[in-house]
Amino acid sequence: MKETFDVAIVGAGPAGISAACILAEAGIKTIVFERGEYPGAKNLSGAVLYGHNLAQVLPDYIERGCPVERNIVESRIWYLSKDGGYSIGYRDRIFAGERKFNAVTVGRAKFDRWFAEQARKKGALVVPATVVVDLLRNERGWVAGVVTGRADGEVQAKVTLFADGINSPLARKTGFRAEPKPEQVSLAVKECIELPAEVIDQRFNVGREEGVTAEILGEITEGMDGIAVLYTNRSSLSLAIGANLADFRDHKKKPYELIEQLKQHPMLAPLIAGGKSLEYIAHWLPEGGYDAIPKLYGDGYLIAGDSALLFNALHREGNNLAMASGKMAAEAIIEALKRDDCSRRGLAGYGDRLADSFVLKDMKKYRRFGKFRYEHKELYGPLPHLAGEAAREMLTVNGVSKKQKQKLIMQHLRQGKFGLLRLARLAWQGWRSVK
Ligand SMILES: Cc1cc2nc3c(=O)[nH]c(=O)nc-3n(C[C@H](O)[C@H](O)[C@H](O)COP(=O)(O)OP(=O)(O)OC[C@H]3O[C@@H](n4cnc5c(N)ncnc54)[C@H](O)[C@@H]3O)c2cc1C
């Protein structure tokens, strides 16, 4: 394959395909390589996707048959001790009405395949089952295309877009970006649990096309900086739990142990009861935040999505940052090609666009959040434990006066070294990390 393209894209995830759609629409000769048997084959079962960002790439995504599982109408947050938990949530009819498709669940295997098909229809060449194993460089050292694992697999391109996700053997080999440190990555395991659609409707108190997300924190990660999520798909649930990679190493824990324990928790067990496990998969997430973002473009190349470590860890948003950065990379490439300048300077429009958008603005706003979480392990151990004890005490009706119960709770908190001052300081530091 010794053809020359305007743009070569590595990876057919949301970032790569968003870029391919915009480029192909503009008549740019684009090729996308995907190592999976088909786009989505290497991706996770279920995920939340945001209609706004998809519409920026494909305004008519609904008419094009986007495989939406459920439209999210309620978001829950749970803070769990070992045996119980606090739950808050917000449901609003606006998300079933005028803001329908604000957030939806999709099965990534179906979605990525459909999305890639739209890029193909617009004119991009999507080549599955093909791994990019190396880069071509020109005489000036600029990236000038890719080398695939196929025989005769060199493809020259004026610009290469790396949209190959967080775990990138290609980055390790070629050094187009540095390998993230264990503290900057979390390792998640995800299980897809099949249940009849009507059972999901009943258990989550939703209509057939409506869905719920739950973000779950607390003792479930056994003192490690981590989080779990539960999403409703049409006839399955996606349950995932992850923690910082450095914490897994230091605590000598295994991710599958966490998910097995989580499935037994009294808040979870009734929701998944009778379900059949369809898929089980482990994946990294970029959690280093703003300060971990690598150099985003250089001579002849750009980096988008997870590969660029663009992930909003507070709101668990990755897909929309991937789609938005893919789109902005494509727009910058179109400009650079028009000026016939694909140097670092010529591609600088990418950095400007990102800096001006929610992508880098949000990541900058939350730049201290990761450090706060990582340094306050009490959030995942003693604190949810004591919070659980306090609720237990208050809710137990046993003839002890409420004033006496309050005293007991304060005693427990102090014994656990959580005086009011420490709690207030923790709340203040948490607020400062996201303000
Ligand atoms: C457990 C879990 C739950 C998540 N839930 C959500 C959620 O609910 N909402 C949300 O917004 N985000 C979520 N995310 C994050 C989200 O999945 C990512 O941010 C998003 O997938 C990034 O898209 P991407 O296109 O950058 O990378 P990816 O989706 O990782 O796509 C990269 C693609 O590149 C291919 N590839 C890699 N190397 C090569 C190579 N050398 N040659 C050819 N192809 C290659 C891969 O096979 C893959 O298809 C979650 C992540 C995890 C792990």
The ligand as a Gaussian input file, in Angstrom:
#p B3LYP/6-31G(d) Opt

LIG

0 1
 C      -14.674000       2.022000      32.305000
 C      -14.775000       3.260000      31.485000
 C      -15.961000       3.957000      31.430000
 C      -16.059000       5.114000      30.679000
 N      -17.247000       5.772000      30.647000
 C      -17.325000       6.932000      29.948000
 C      -18.555000       7.620000      29.879000
 O      -19.564000       7.150000      30.380000
 N      -18.607000       8.799000      29.220000
 C      -17.494000       9.332000      28.619000
 O      -17.589000      10.410000      28.034000
 N      -16.316000       8.670000      28.646000
 C      -16.204000       7.504000      29.294000
 N      -15.026000       6.827000      29.313000
 C      -13.880000       7.410000      28.597000
 C      -14.031000       7.185000      27.083000
 O      -14.221000       5.818000      26.823000
 C      -12.794000       7.698000      26.363000
 O      -12.494000       8.993000      26.788000
 C      -13.000000       7.678000      24.848000
 O      -13.189000       6.361000      24.401000
 C      -11.800000       8.295000      24.140000
 O      -11.978000       8.175000      22.746000
 P      -10.728000       8.101000      21.783000
 O      -11.249000       8.072000      20.393000
 O       -9.757000       9.152000      22.148000
 O       -9.995000       6.726000      22.149000
 P      -10.539000       5.241000      22.086000
 O      -12.005000       5.179000      22.240000
 O       -9.686000       4.480000      23.046000
 O      -10.188000       4.786000      20.598000
 C       -8.880000       4.539000      20.190000
 C       -8.934000       3.564000      19.029000
 O       -7.629000       3.432000      18.471000
 C       -7.395000       2.073000      18.147000
 N       -5.935000       1.915000      18.130000
 C       -5.073000       2.011000      19.165000
 N       -3.812000       1.842000      18.765000
 C       -3.868000       1.620000      17.412000
 C       -2.870000       1.384000      16.428000
 N       -1.553000       1.377000      16.719000
 N       -3.265000       1.161000      15.149000
 C       -4.604000       1.195000      14.820000
 N       -5.585000       1.428000      15.734000
 C       -5.212000       1.651000      17.014000
 C       -8.100000       1.323000      19.271000
 O       -8.386000      -0.013000      18.894000
 C       -9.363000       2.161000      19.462000
 O      -10.430000       1.737000      18.655000
 C      -14.922000       5.626000      30.001000
 C      -13.726000       4.915000      30.020000
 C      -13.647000       3.738000      30.753000
 C      -12.356000       2.973000      30.762000

